[in-house]
Amino acid sequence: MKIGVISDTHSRSIPKQVLDDFKKVDLIVHAGDFCSPEDLKIFKKMADVRAVFGNMDGLELRQILPERDIFEVEGLKIGVYHGHGPAEKVPDLVRAEFKADKVDIVIFGHSHQPFNKKINNVLYFNPGSPSDTVRSPYCSYGILEIIKGKVSGKIVKVDGCHG
């Protein structure tokens, strides 16, 4: 199972590199801040999509997407939540959000800073932003692979992106 992970697209054009890579995934997870329902439609044409709304998403997206989501893939429980607050505190706030849930993977966004780290046997994964370098040295997205109940995460830099 291959999962394309993206966040913080902010209504900017989605890089061709992302679109090409996501044509080869089984599922796309978006961790919020689409800012436009059009981005959601683009991804839904490519693969199944699980998504949450972020702090910058308007009423239209908030009416169709949850604030947080928990679902199972290949026997692993995945939690998705955009995040909030100062960038440096987002990983801790997201950990607190899912403290009571028995999840194996937590996907989040908000900070635009890529994060790929196992903490207490839970993979915390932020793909960064594919089109914005406001708080990160590069644009990025992520790929998760689940094989035989084990997950591995990879942050992919977007070629030629200068935010």
Backbone as CSV, one residue per row, in Angstrom:
resi,resn,N_x,N_y,N_z,CA_x,CA_y,CA_z,C_x,C_y,C_z
1,MET,0.850,-1.188,0.000,0.000,0.000,0.000,0.885,1.237,0.000
2,LYS,0.643,2.092,-0.961,1.408,3.329,-1.094,0.448,4.498,-0.897
3,ILE,0.816,5.422,0.005,-0.036,6.566,0.340,0.711,7.849,0.023
4,GLY,0.097,8.711,-0.785,0.636,10.040,-1.042,0.133,10.972,0.047
5,VAL,1.034,11.710,0.669,0.660,12.576,1.789,1.028,14.012,1.453
6,ILE,0.052,14.896,1.667,0.246,16.299,1.305,-0.504,17.175,2.305
7,SER,-0.078,18.402,2.437,-0.748,19.353,3.316,-0.425,20.757,2.840
8,ASP,-1.200,21.696,3.310,-0.903,23.108,3.097,-0.680,23.470,1.629
9,THR,-1.617,23.069,0.784,-1.535,23.417,-0.635,-1.967,24.859,-0.883
10,HIS,-2.770,25.428,-0.002,-3.119,26.854,-0.008,-3.533,27.422,-1.364
11,SER,-4.302,26.682,-2.134,-4.833,27.141,-3.425,-3.758,27.487,-4.445
12,ARG,-2.518,27.143,-4.171,-1.451,27.378,-5.155,-1.442,26.211,-6.122
13,SER,-0.858,26.393,-7.284,-0.848,25.288,-8.239,-0.023,24.136,-7.671
14,ILE,-0.534,22.943,-7.884,0.114,21.744,-7.368,1.212,21.350,-8.353
15,PRO,2.438,21.233,-7.869,3.552,20.928,-8.773,3.326,19.625,-9.550
16,LYS,3.764,19.634,-10.811,3.631,18.470,-11.685,4.271,17.234,-11.062
17,GLN,5.389,17.416,-10.370,6.074,16.303,-9.711,5.137,15.584,-8.733
18,VAL,4.372,16.351,-7.971,3.419,15.775,-7.015,2.332,15.017,-7.771
19,LEU,1.761,15.660,-8.777,0.687,15.026,-9.547,1.171,13.729,-10.191
20,ASP,2.377,13.736,-10.730,2.933,12.523,-11.347,3.121,11.416,-10.318
21,ASP,3.691,11.755,-9.163,3.905,10.749,-8.111,2.579,10.207,-7.569
22,PHE,1.592,11.081,-7.430,0.319,10.664,-6.844,-0.520,9.807,-7.798
23,LYS,-0.148,9.771,-9.070,-0.822,8.857,-10.002,-0.476,7.403,-9.683
24,LYS,0.592,7.212,-8.885,1.075,5.858,-8.575,0.733,5.423,-7.154
25,VAL,-0.146,6.133,-6.457,-0.484,5.775,-5.077,-1.868,5.145,-4.992
26,ASP,-2.090,4.421,-3.900,-3.386,3.783,-3.657,-4.349,4.703,-2.913
27,LEU,-3.787,5.669,-2.185,-4.573,6.564,-1.345,-3.832,7.885,-1.234
28,ILE,-4.580,8.979,-1.168,-4.003,10.301,-0.915,-4.569,10.803,0.402
29,VAL,-3.689,11.276,1.280,-4.117,11.889,2.537,-3.681,13.350,2.507
30,HIS,-4.649,14.244,2.720,-4.369,15.683,2.770,-4.661,16.149,4.185
31,ALA,-3.663,16.775,4.811,-3.790,17.194,6.206,-4.234,18.645,6.373
32,GLY,-5.021,19.147,5.440,-5.661,20.444,5.625,-4.952,21.637,5.015
33,ASP,-5.689,22.742,4.997,-5.317,23.990,4.340,-5.237,23.815,2.827
34,PHE,-6.336,23.317,2.289,-6.533,23.312,0.840,-6.701,24.770,0.403
35,CYS,-7.593,25.459,1.112,-8.020,26.833,0.852,-8.961,26.929,-0.346
36,SER,-9.076,25.878,-1.118,-10.002,25.861,-2.248,-10.528,24.445,-2.445
37,PRO,-11.838,24.296,-2.623,-12.390,22.963,-2.889,-11.849,22.362,-4.196
38,GLU,-11.319,23.199,-5.081,-10.800,22.711,-6.361,-9.648,21.720,-6.151
39,ASP,-8.772,22.004,-5.172,-7.653,21.091,-4.896,-8.169,19.718,-4.490
40,LEU,-9.186,19.692,-3.658,-9.773,18.419,-3.235,-10.295,17.651,-4.449
41,LYS,-10.935,18.352,-5.357,-11.463,17.709,-6.577,-10.339,17.129,-7.433
42,ILE,-9.224,17.844,-7.541,-8.075,17.363,-8.321,-7.585,16.031,-7.759
43,PHE,-7.424,15.975,-6.442,-6.915,14.754,-5.823,-7.913,13.606,-5.931
44,LYS,-9.208,13.912,-5.807,-10.232,12.859,-5.877,-10.299,12.210,-7.260
45,LYS,-9.848,12.924,-8.285,-9.806,12.348,-9.633,-8.657,11.354,-9.776
46,MET,-7.686,11.414,-8.858,-6.469,10.604,-8.964,-6.519,9.307,-8.158
47,ALA,-7.127,9.366,-6.973,-7.142,8.208,-6.069,-8.180,8.466,-4.978
48,ASP,-8.392,7.464,-4.129,-9.218,7.677,-2.940,-8.527,8.732,-2.087
49,VAL,-9.319,9.568,-1.417,-8.762,10.649,-0.613,-9.347,10.608,0.798
50,ARG,-8.477,10.776,1.783,-8.885,11.038,3.165,-8.315,12.410,3.462
51,ALA,-9.112,13.284,4.059,-8.654,14.648,4.288,-9.366,15.268,5.482
52,VAL,-8.711,16.258,6.054,-9.290,17.052,7.132,-9.189,18.520,6.729
53,PHE,-9.965,19.372,7.409,-9.826,20.796,7.123,-8.760,21.396,8.030
54,GLY,-8.175,22.484,7.543,-7.172,23.210,8.319,-7.688,24.583,8.710
55,ASN,-6.890,25.320,9.443,-7.302,26.623,9.956,-7.581,27.643,8.860
56,MET,-7.029,27.460,7.665,-7.246,28.418,6.578,-8.396,28.019,5.653
57,ASP,-8.990,26.856,5.902,-10.075,26.386,5.040,-11.395,27.048,5.429
58,GLY,-12.143,27.427,4.402,-13.403,28.116,4.618,-14.560,27.169,4.891
59,LEU,-15.722,27.756,5.005,-16.939,27.037,5.374,-17.256,25.881,4.421
60,GLU,-17.055,26.091,3.129,-17.386,25.052,2.154,-16.627,23.752,2.448
61,LEU,-15.342,23.856,2.743,-14.549,22.659,3.063,-14.868,22.142,4.459
62,ARG,-15.119,23.034,5.399,-15.445,22.619,6.766,-16.768,21.851,6.829
63,GLN,-17.646,22.101,5.868,-18.927,21.387,5.841,-18.796,19.966,5.304
64,ILE,-17.732,19.681,4.558,-17.604,18.340,3.972,-16.437,17.527,4.541
65,LEU,-15.519,18.191,5.257,-14.362,17.489,5.822,-14.382,17.567,7.348
66,PRO,-13.891,16.516,8.019,-13.803,16.574,9.479,-12.577,17.369,9.928
67,GLU,-12.552,17.747,11.199,-11.378,18.422,11.751,-10.261,17.417,12.035
68,ARG,-10.660,16.210,12.388,-9.692,15.130,12.604,-10.322,13.844,12.104
69,ASP,-9.480,12.892,11.748,-9.972,11.639,11.172,-9.091,10.502,11.677
70,ILE,-9.716,9.372,11.936,-8.975,8.149,12.274,-9.553,7.046,11.405
71,PHE,-8.684,6.327,10.715,-9.121,5.237,9.857,-8.042,4.161,9.833
72,GLU,-8.386,3.012,9.291,-7.453,1.892,9.273,-7.062,1.531,7.846
73,VAL,-5.778,1.253,7.655,-5.245,0.811,6.369,-4.279,-0.334,6.638
74,GLU,-4.516,-1.464,5.996,-3.606,-2.615,6.118,-3.316,-2.963,7.577
75,GLY,-4.337,-2.834,8.429,-4.182,-3.196,9.832,-3.567,-2.124,10.715
76,LEU,-3.209,-0.969,10.152,-2.641,0.126,10.940,-3.659,1.261,11.060
77,LYS,-3.759,1.836,12.272,-4.657,2.965,12.492,-3.917,4.272,12.221
78,ILE,-4.526,5.092,11.375,-3.940,6.368,10.986,-4.824,7.503,11.493
79,GLY,-4.204,8.448,12.179,-4.894,9.654,12.615,-4.437,10.824,11.774
80,VAL,-5.373,11.686,11.402,-5.040,12.873,10.597,-5.629,14.102,11.279
81,TYR,-4.814,15.129,11.392,-5.229,16.371,12.055,-4.335,17.482,11.518
82,HIS,-4.890,18.632,11.206,-4.072,19.694,10.619,-3.030,20.219,11.598
83,GLY,-3.461,20.552,12.787,-2.575,21.169,13.774,-2.911,22.644,13.909
84,HIS,-2.287,23.285,14.888,-2.523,24.702,15.148,-1.379,25.238,15.996
85,GLY,-1.362,26.547,16.146,-0.382,27.183,17.015,0.956,27.429,16.343
86,PRO,1.935,27.871,17.147,3.268,28.174,16.613,3.925,26.924,16.025
87,ALA,4.645,27.103,14.937,5.233,25.982,14.197,6.048,25.043,15.077
88,GLU,6.845,25.610,15.980,7.717,24.764,16.797,6.951,23.912,17.811
89,LYS,5.700,24.266,18.089,4.904,23.510,19.067,3.948,22.503,18.423
90,VAL,3.825,22.548,17.104,2.847,21.694,16.415,3.055,20.204,16.699
91,PRO,4.270,19.665,16.596,4.410,18.224,16.876,3.902,17.822,18.266
92,ASP,4.187,18.631,19.285,3.726,18.317,20.641,2.209,18.434,20.760
93,LEU,1.630,19.446,20.124,0.179,19.616,20.165,-0.526,18.461,19.459
94,VAL,0.044,17.992,18.359,-0.544,16.877,17.618,-0.436,15.585,18.432
95,ARG,0.689,15.380,19.089,0.835,14.202,19.959,-0.232,14.211,21.042
96,ALA,-0.479,15.372,21.638,-1.502,15.489,22.682,-2.898,15.209,22.116
97,GLU,-3.142,15.636,20.884,-4.451,15.432,20.237,-4.801,13.948,20.121
98,PHE,-3.807,13.092,19.880,-4.066,11.666,19.664,-3.609,10.796,20.846
99,LYS,-3.329,11.428,21.983,-2.821,10.701,23.149,-3.749,9.564,23.582
100,ALA,-5.032,9.794,23.528,-6.008,8.799,24.000,-6.356,7.754,22.936
101,ASP,-5.899,7.964,21.715,-6.236,7.049,20.621,-5.083,6.075,20.389
102,LYS,-5.408,4.859,20.076,-4.369,3.850,19.793,-4.050,3.891,18.301
103,VAL,-3.285,4.900,17.888,-2.941,5.043,16.477,-1.500,4.600,16.240
104,ASP,-1.224,4.177,15.018,0.116,3.768,14.631,0.844,4.871,13.861
105,ILE,0.045,5.726,13.201,0.588,6.794,12.361,-0.249,8.045,12.604
106,VAL,0.414,9.191,12.728,-0.283,10.472,12.827,0.246,11.363,11.712
107,ILE,-0.672,11.806,10.863,-0.333,12.708,9.761,-0.858,14.089,10.122
108,PHE,0.004,15.103,9.982,-0.404,16.458,10.326,0.254,17.460,9.387
109,GLY,-0.114,18.715,9.524,0.415,19.773,8.679,0.659,21.025,9.495
110,HIS,0.165,22.145,9.002,0.147,23.455,9.619,1.501,24.167,9.655
111,SER,2.551,23.505,10.108,3.834,24.191,10.287,4.605,24.386,8.980
112,HIS,4.223,23.652,7.926,4.926,23.628,6.639,6.322,23.017,6.780
113,GLN,6.628,22.455,7.935,7.943,21.874,8.188,7.857,20.346,8.135
114,PRO,8.599,19.726,7.220,8.578,18.271,7.136,8.995,17.630,8.461
115,PHE,8.323,16.550,8.806,8.591,15.849,10.064,8.315,14.378,9.818
116,ASN,9.274,13.525,10.122,9.148,12.092,9.863,9.876,11.371,10.991
117,LYS,9.148,11.110,12.077,9.820,10.600,13.267,8.911,9.652,14.050
118,LYS,9.506,8.535,14.494,8.774,7.612,15.357,8.993,8.022,16.806
119,ILE,7.893,8.152,17.523,7.938,8.488,18.942,7.034,7.485,19.650
120,ASN,7.596,6.724,20.561,6.832,5.692,21.287,6.060,4.781,20.339
121,ASN,6.737,4.303,19.307,6.173,3.374,18.313,5.064,3.957,17.448
122,VAL,4.915,5.273,17.435,3.948,5.943,16.559,4.739,6.797,15.576
123,LEU,4.441,6.661,14.276,5.088,7.501,13.276,4.338,8.825,13.171
124,TYR,5.021,9.919,13.445,4.463,11.258,13.283,5.025,11.801,11.977
125,PHE,4.109,12.210,11.087,4.522,12.520,9.718,3.855,13.795,9.229
126,ASN,4.672,14.800,8.938,4.204,16.041,8.331,4.923,16.156,6.990
127,PRO,4.160,16.182,5.884,4.809,16.227,4.568,5.389,17.583,4.193
128,GLY,5.159,18.609,5.012,5.557,19.961,4.630,4.541,20.514,3.641
129,SER,4.915,21.523,2.902,4.042,22.119,1.884,4.694,21.956,0.513
130,PRO,3.905,21.576,-0.506,4.488,21.383,-1.835,4.750,22.675,-2.594
131,SER,4.307,23.816,-2.019,4.394,25.050,-2.797,4.739,26.285,-1.971
132,ASP,5.152,26.086,-0.721,5.393,27.235,0.142,6.584,26.957,1.058
133,THR,7.528,27.870,1.102,8.706,27.704,1.950,8.737,28.718,3.087
134,VAL,7.573,29.186,3.522,7.522,30.240,4.531,8.275,29.846,5.812
135,ARG,8.199,28.600,6.250,8.896,28.179,7.468,9.758,26.933,7.230
136,SER,10.096,26.689,5.989,10.869,25.502,5.646,11.863,25.853,4.548
137,PRO,13.023,25.197,4.532,14.020,25.511,3.498,13.665,24.974,2.109
138,TYR,12.651,24.114,2.020,12.265,23.543,0.731,10.789,23.143,0.729
139,CYS,10.235,23.006,-0.461,8.867,22.524,-0.639,8.912,20.993,-0.635
140,SER,7.853,20.374,-0.115,7.887,18.915,-0.024,6.496,18.312,0.098
141,TYR,6.457,17.007,-0.077,5.278,16.172,0.140,5.802,14.843,0.643
142,GLY,4.925,13.900,0.898,5.397,12.648,1.472,4.808,11.417,0.814
143,ILE,5.515,10.321,1.008,5.038,9.009,0.581,5.170,8.072,1.783
144,LEU,4.079,7.411,2.131,4.109,6.369,3.151,3.930,5.038,2.447
145,GLU,4.698,4.044,2.850,4.518,2.697,2.322,4.244,1.764,3.481
146,ILE,3.183,0.988,3.344,2.844,-0.005,4.351,3.024,-1.375,3.719
147,ILE,3.933,-2.132,4.301,4.212,-3.480,3.814,4.188,-4.423,5.009
148,LYS,3.316,-5.412,4.952,3.199,-6.427,6.014,3.079,-5.797,7.399
149,GLY,2.219,-4.800,7.522,1.959,-4.188,8.817,3.027,-3.232,9.317
150,LYS,4.015,-2.925,8.500,5.082,-1.985,8.881,5.014,-0.770,7.962
151,VAL,5.208,0.410,8.553,5.140,1.640,7.765,6.518,2.282,7.664
152,SER,6.788,2.837,6.501,7.979,3.666,6.333,7.543,4.957,5.658
153,GLY,8.135,6.058,6.092,7.783,7.363,5.547,8.961,8.003,4.857
154,LYS,8.652,8.717,3.777,9.701,9.397,3.013,9.224,10.805,2.682
155,ILE,10.048,11.789,2.999,9.780,13.171,2.607,10.426,13.374,1.238
156,VAL,9.652,13.917,0.300,10.140,14.119,-1.072,10.224,15.629,-1.342
157,LYS,11.420,16.106,-1.677,11.589,17.526,-2.017,11.035,17.779,-3.411
158,VAL,10.377,18.923,-3.574,9.861,19.327,-4.876,10.985,20.034,-5.627
159,ASP,11.333,19.487,-6.785,12.390,20.060,-7.611,12.026,21.474,-8.057
160,GLY,12.972,22.380,-7.941,12.791,23.722,-8.480,11.801,24.607,-7.756
161,CYS,11.375,24.230,-6.573,10.393,25.033,-5.829,11.121,26.076,-5.000
162,HIS,10.663,27.300,-5.124,11.234,28.382,-4.332,10.151,29.104,-3.537
163,GLY,9.008,28.402,-3.364,7.925,28.917,-2.537,7.369,30.192,-3.045
